[in-house]
Amino acid sequence: MARILETIAHELTHYFQWINDIELTEIGYERQASSYAGYILDEYAGTVEHP
């Protein structure tokens, strides 16, 4: 489940990069997407109970 949520967050970051016409290198796009995906998952983890 966590991997699915991370993938969605990663791809949503790419979507916002595209919408906002962000100019980065290819590596920059991926680094930013990975960083934001991690941040989004951390925020989500703080709002749900874990078994």
ABEGO torsion letter per residue (X at the ends): XAAAAAAAAAAAAAAAAAAAGBBBBAAAAAAAAAAAAAAAAAAAAAABBBX
